[in-house]
Amino acid sequence: MSEAEIMERIGAACQNVMGMFMAVCGAPDDPAVAEQANGALRELDALMRAVAGA
């Protein structure tokens, strides 16, 4: 994967996390929204670990 592709994927994952943060703020008691937000964080974490070689 090229550096540009990596940056694009990280950018998209960060936008997804930010969108889910807004969703959680709008529906703090909705477990489905919380699970989606958790999934977005796990996806970003996995991508960052892969890039870091961890």
Contacts in CASP RR format, 6 or more apart in sequence:
PFRMAT RR
TARGET T0000
AUTHOR 0000-0000-0000
METHOD contacts of the structure
MODEL  1
MSEAEIMERIGAACQNVMGMFMAVCGAPDDPAVAEQANGALRELDALMRA
VAGA
1 9 0 8 1.000
6 51 0 8 1.000
9 47 0 8 1.000
10 44 0 8 1.000
10 47 0 8 1.000
10 48 0 8 1.000
10 51 0 8 1.000
13 40 0 8 1.000
13 43 0 8 1.000
13 44 0 8 1.000
13 47 0 8 1.000
14 44 0 8 1.000
16 40 0 8 1.000
16 43 0 8 1.000
16 44 0 8 1.000
17 37 0 8 1.000
17 40 0 8 1.000
17 41 0 8 1.000
17 44 0 8 1.000
19 40 0 8 1.000
20 33 0 8 1.000
20 36 0 8 1.000
20 37 0 8 1.000
20 39 0 8 1.000
20 40 0 8 1.000
20 41 0 8 1.000
21 37 0 8 1.000
23 33 0 8 1.000
23 36 0 8 1.000
23 37 0 8 1.000
24 33 0 8 1.000
24 34 0 8 1.000
24 37 0 8 1.000
26 33 0 8 1.000
27 33 0 8 1.000
END
